[in-house]
Amino acid sequence: MPQLQSIIKVNQNFQVTIPAIIRKKYNIDGGDLIEASATEQGILLKPKLLLDKLPEVELSEKGKKMLRESLNDIRKGCLSGPYNNTDDLLANLKK
């Protein structure tokens, strides 16, 4: 498989823009998490989920959709809690 390569510029705030062709290939959206690692060859950037999917777990299409929706809610700040106990959690769910 041919490698996708681009030369990109580091701006004054030490930020880089990932080229669209690479973002699309790896389904990277604004607000996604990226892991940066130092390797022998240089800097490696890898898309990450908040919880890496276990290799033996295969999500159904419905499960994948639910996960995407949940991650989008987290990115938007649509969260509640933390809760001190399950009663507080259940009370919030009933609102």
mmCIF file of the C-alpha atoms, coordinates in Angstrom:
data_MODEL
# 
_entry.id   MODEL 
# 
loop_
_atom_site.group_PDB 
_atom_site.id 
_atom_site.type_symbol 
_atom_site.label_atom_id 
_atom_site.label_alt_id 
_atom_site.label_comp_id 
_atom_site.label_asym_id 
_atom_site.label_entity_id 
_atom_site.label_seq_id 
_atom_site.pdbx_PDB_ins_code 
_atom_site.Cartn_x 
_atom_site.Cartn_y 
_atom_site.Cartn_z 
_atom_site.occupancy 
_atom_site.B_iso_or_equiv 
_atom_site.pdbx_formal_charge 
_atom_site.auth_seq_id 
_atom_site.auth_comp_id 
_atom_site.auth_asym_id 
_atom_site.auth_atom_id 
_atom_site.pdbx_PDB_model_num 
ATOM 1  C CA . MET A 1 1  ? 0.000   0.000  0.000  1.00 0.00 ? 1  MET A CA 1 
ATOM 2  C CA . PRO A 1 2  ? 1.509   3.382  -0.947 1.00 0.00 ? 2  PRO A CA 1 
ATOM 3  C CA . GLN A 1 3  ? 2.204   5.769  1.913  1.00 0.00 ? 3  GLN A CA 1 
ATOM 4  C CA . LEU A 1 4  ? 0.476   9.122  2.100  1.00 0.00 ? 4  LEU A CA 1 
ATOM 5  C CA . GLN A 1 5  ? 3.050   11.805 2.814  1.00 0.00 ? 5  GLN A CA 1 
ATOM 6  C CA . SER A 1 6  ? 2.815   15.561 3.073  1.00 0.00 ? 6  SER A CA 1 
ATOM 7  C CA . ILE A 1 7  ? 5.094   18.344 4.182  1.00 0.00 ? 7  ILE A CA 1 
ATOM 8  C CA . ILE A 1 8  ? 3.294   20.476 6.734  1.00 0.00 ? 8  ILE A CA 1 
ATOM 9  C CA . LYS A 1 9  ? 4.243   23.668 8.531  1.00 0.00 ? 9  LYS A CA 1 
ATOM 10 C CA . VAL A 1 10 ? 4.380   24.140 12.302 1.00 0.00 ? 10 VAL A CA 1 
ATOM 11 C CA . ASN A 1 11 ? 2.689   27.445 13.168 1.00 0.00 ? 11 ASN A CA 1 
ATOM 12 C CA . GLN A 1 12 ? 3.762   29.910 15.878 1.00 0.00 ? 12 GLN A CA 1 
ATOM 13 C CA . ASN A 1 13 ? 1.674   28.065 18.488 1.00 0.00 ? 13 ASN A CA 1 
ATOM 14 C CA . PHE A 1 14 ? 3.412   24.767 17.595 1.00 0.00 ? 14 PHE A CA 1 
ATOM 15 C CA . GLN A 1 15 ? 0.259   23.454 15.905 1.00 0.00 ? 15 GLN A CA 1 
ATOM 16 C CA . VAL A 1 16 ? 0.109   21.563 12.628 1.00 0.00 ? 16 VAL A CA 1 
ATOM 17 C CA . THR A 1 17 ? -2.752  20.951 10.199 1.00 0.00 ? 17 THR A CA 1 
ATOM 18 C CA . ILE A 1 18 ? -3.231  17.338 9.157  1.00 0.00 ? 18 ILE A CA 1 
ATOM 19 C CA . PRO A 1 19 ? -3.854  17.296 5.383  1.00 0.00 ? 19 PRO A CA 1 
ATOM 20 C CA . ALA A 1 20 ? -7.449  16.538 4.337  1.00 0.00 ? 20 ALA A CA 1 
ATOM 21 C CA . ILE A 1 21 ? -6.537  13.359 2.438  1.00 0.00 ? 21 ILE A CA 1 
ATOM 22 C CA . ILE A 1 22 ? -4.988  11.891 5.615  1.00 0.00 ? 22 ILE A CA 1 
ATOM 23 C CA . ARG A 1 23 ? -7.833  13.140 7.878  1.00 0.00 ? 23 ARG A CA 1 
ATOM 24 C CA . LYS A 1 24 ? -10.374 11.480 5.585  1.00 0.00 ? 24 LYS A CA 1 
ATOM 25 C CA . LYS A 1 25 ? -8.436  8.208  5.351  1.00 0.00 ? 25 LYS A CA 1 
ATOM 26 C CA . TYR A 1 26 ? -8.296  7.911  9.156  1.00 0.00 ? 26 TYR A CA 1 
ATOM 27 C CA . ASN A 1 27 ? -11.703 9.536  9.826  1.00 0.00 ? 27 ASN A CA 1 
ATOM 28 C CA . ILE A 1 28 ? -10.243 12.332 11.975 1.00 0.00 ? 28 ILE A CA 1 
ATOM 29 C CA . ASP A 1 29 ? -12.593 15.167 12.924 1.00 0.00 ? 29 ASP A CA 1 
ATOM 30 C CA . GLY A 1 30 ? -12.024 18.408 14.817 1.00 0.00 ? 30 GLY A CA 1 
ATOM 31 C CA . GLY A 1 31 ? -11.844 17.705 18.542 1.00 0.00 ? 31 GLY A CA 1 
ATOM 32 C CA . ASP A 1 32 ? -10.637 14.106 18.096 1.00 0.00 ? 32 ASP A CA 1 
ATOM 33 C CA . LEU A 1 33 ? -7.780  12.850 20.234 1.00 0.00 ? 33 LEU A CA 1 
ATOM 34 C CA . ILE A 1 34 ? -4.390  12.126 18.649 1.00 0.00 ? 34 ILE A CA 1 
ATOM 35 C CA . GLU A 1 35 ? -1.535  10.321 20.407 1.00 0.00 ? 35 GLU A CA 1 
ATOM 36 C CA . ALA A 1 36 ? 1.926   11.750 19.686 1.00 0.00 ? 36 ALA A CA 1 
ATOM 37 C CA . SER A 1 37 ? 4.923   9.444  20.169 1.00 0.00 ? 37 SER A CA 1 
ATOM 38 C CA . ALA A 1 38 ? 8.655   9.923  19.655 1.00 0.00 ? 38 ALA A CA 1 
ATOM 39 C CA . THR A 1 39 ? 10.082  7.057  17.563 1.00 0.00 ? 39 THR A CA 1 
ATOM 40 C CA . GLU A 1 40 ? 13.457  6.262  16.008 1.00 0.00 ? 40 GLU A CA 1 
ATOM 41 C CA . GLN A 1 41 ? 12.146  7.609  12.675 1.00 0.00 ? 41 GLN A CA 1 
ATOM 42 C CA . GLY A 1 42 ? 10.565  10.783 14.122 1.00 0.00 ? 42 GLY A CA 1 
ATOM 43 C CA . ILE A 1 43 ? 7.144   11.793 15.410 1.00 0.00 ? 43 ILE A CA 1 
ATOM 44 C CA . LEU A 1 44 ? 4.275   9.311  15.078 1.00 0.00 ? 44 LEU A CA 1 
ATOM 45 C CA . LEU A 1 45 ? 0.688   10.599 15.312 1.00 0.00 ? 45 LEU A CA 1 
ATOM 46 C CA . LYS A 1 46 ? -2.071  8.031  15.920 1.00 0.00 ? 46 LYS A CA 1 
ATOM 47 C CA . PRO A 1 47 ? -5.828  8.656  16.189 1.00 0.00 ? 47 PRO A CA 1 
ATOM 48 C CA . LYS A 1 48 ? -7.140  7.539  19.590 1.00 0.00 ? 48 LYS A CA 1 
ATOM 49 C CA . LEU A 1 49 ? -10.520 6.881  21.148 1.00 0.00 ? 49 LEU A CA 1 
ATOM 50 C CA . LEU A 1 50 ? -11.210 7.748  24.766 1.00 0.00 ? 50 LEU A CA 1 
ATOM 51 C CA . LEU A 1 51 ? -11.446 4.005  25.298 1.00 0.00 ? 51 LEU A CA 1 
ATOM 52 C CA . ASP A 1 52 ? -9.486  1.958  22.810 1.00 0.00 ? 52 ASP A CA 1 
ATOM 53 C CA . LYS A 1 53 ? -11.686 -0.778 21.370 1.00 0.00 ? 53 LYS A CA 1 
ATOM 54 C CA . LEU A 1 54 ? -10.670 -4.233 22.539 1.00 0.00 ? 54 LEU A CA 1 
ATOM 55 C CA . PRO A 1 55 ? -9.375  -6.360 19.645 1.00 0.00 ? 55 PRO A CA 1 
ATOM 56 C CA . GLU A 1 56 ? -11.779 -9.222 20.409 1.00 0.00 ? 56 GLU A CA 1 
ATOM 57 C CA . VAL A 1 57 ? -14.849 -6.934 20.507 1.00 0.00 ? 57 VAL A CA 1 
ATOM 58 C CA . GLU A 1 58 ? -16.713 -6.404 17.248 1.00 0.00 ? 58 GLU A CA 1 
ATOM 59 C CA . LEU A 1 59 ? -19.404 -3.738 17.374 1.00 0.00 ? 59 LEU A CA 1 
ATOM 60 C CA . SER A 1 60 ? -22.574 -4.012 15.320 1.00 0.00 ? 60 SER A CA 1 
ATOM 61 C CA . GLU A 1 61 ? -23.491 -1.092 13.064 1.00 0.00 ? 61 GLU A CA 1 
ATOM 62 C CA . LYS A 1 62 ? -25.951 0.045  15.745 1.00 0.00 ? 62 LYS A CA 1 
ATOM 63 C CA . GLY A 1 63 ? -23.205 -0.207 18.380 1.00 0.00 ? 63 GLY A CA 1 
ATOM 64 C CA . LYS A 1 64 ? -20.784 1.798  16.208 1.00 0.00 ? 64 LYS A CA 1 
ATOM 65 C CA . LYS A 1 65 ? -23.448 4.480  15.715 1.00 0.00 ? 65 LYS A CA 1 
ATOM 66 C CA . MET A 1 66 ? -24.114 4.626  19.467 1.00 0.00 ? 66 MET A CA 1 
ATOM 67 C CA . LEU A 1 67 ? -20.372 4.935  20.180 1.00 0.00 ? 67 LEU A CA 1 
ATOM 68 C CA . ARG A 1 68 ? -19.986 7.757  17.624 1.00 0.00 ? 68 ARG A CA 1 
ATOM 69 C CA . GLU A 1 69 ? -22.973 9.594  19.132 1.00 0.00 ? 69 GLU A CA 1 
ATOM 70 C CA . SER A 1 70 ? -21.572 9.171  22.647 1.00 0.00 ? 70 SER A CA 1 
ATOM 71 C CA . LEU A 1 71 ? -18.135 10.458 21.645 1.00 0.00 ? 71 LEU A CA 1 
ATOM 72 C CA . ASN A 1 72 ? -19.744 13.436 19.885 1.00 0.00 ? 72 ASN A CA 1 
ATOM 73 C CA . ASP A 1 73 ? -21.731 14.201 23.063 1.00 0.00 ? 73 ASP A CA 1 
ATOM 74 C CA . ILE A 1 74 ? -18.498 14.093 25.082 1.00 0.00 ? 74 ILE A CA 1 
ATOM 75 C CA . ARG A 1 75 ? -16.780 16.468 22.610 1.00 0.00 ? 75 ARG A CA 1 
ATOM 76 C CA . LYS A 1 76 ? -19.732 18.882 22.915 1.00 0.00 ? 76 LYS A CA 1 
ATOM 77 C CA . GLY A 1 77 ? -19.565 18.775 26.716 1.00 0.00 ? 77 GLY A CA 1 
ATOM 78 C CA . CYS A 1 78 ? -22.954 17.068 27.078 1.00 0.00 ? 78 CYS A CA 1 
ATOM 79 C CA . LEU A 1 79 ? -21.975 15.333 30.307 1.00 0.00 ? 79 LEU A CA 1 
ATOM 80 C CA . SER A 1 80 ? -23.301 15.091 33.824 1.00 0.00 ? 80 SER A CA 1 
ATOM 81 C CA . GLY A 1 81 ? -21.789 13.922 37.074 1.00 0.00 ? 81 GLY A CA 1 
ATOM 82 C CA . PRO A 1 82 ? -19.609 12.766 38.659 1.00 0.00 ? 82 PRO A CA 1 
ATOM 83 C CA . TYR A 1 83 ? -21.967 11.194 41.161 1.00 0.00 ? 83 TYR A CA 1 
ATOM 84 C CA . ASN A 1 84 ? -21.228 10.208 44.742 1.00 0.00 ? 84 ASN A CA 1 
ATOM 85 C CA . ASN A 1 85 ? -23.581 7.237  44.621 1.00 0.00 ? 85 ASN A CA 1 
ATOM 86 C CA . THR A 1 86 ? -26.026 5.388  42.386 1.00 0.00 ? 86 THR A CA 1 
ATOM 87 C CA . ASP A 1 87 ? -29.048 7.117  43.956 1.00 0.00 ? 87 ASP A CA 1 
ATOM 88 C CA . ASP A 1 88 ? -27.762 10.497 42.725 1.00 0.00 ? 88 ASP A CA 1 
ATOM 89 C CA . LEU A 1 89 ? -27.140 9.031  39.277 1.00 0.00 ? 89 LEU A CA 1 
ATOM 90 C CA . LEU A 1 90 ? -30.627 7.519  39.079 1.00 0.00 ? 90 LEU A CA 1 
ATOM 91 C CA . ALA A 1 91 ? -32.214 10.760 40.298 1.00 0.00 ? 91 ALA A CA 1 
ATOM 92 C CA . ASN A 1 92 ? -30.460 12.639 37.476 1.00 0.00 ? 92 ASN A CA 1 
ATOM 93 C CA . LEU A 1 93 ? -31.603 10.092 34.888 1.00 0.00 ? 93 LEU A CA 1 
ATOM 94 C CA . LYS A 1 94 ? -35.243 10.562 35.960 1.00 0.00 ? 94 LYS A CA 1 
ATOM 95 C CA . LYS A 1 95 ? -35.116 14.341 35.343 1.00 0.00 ? 95 LYS A CA 1 
# 
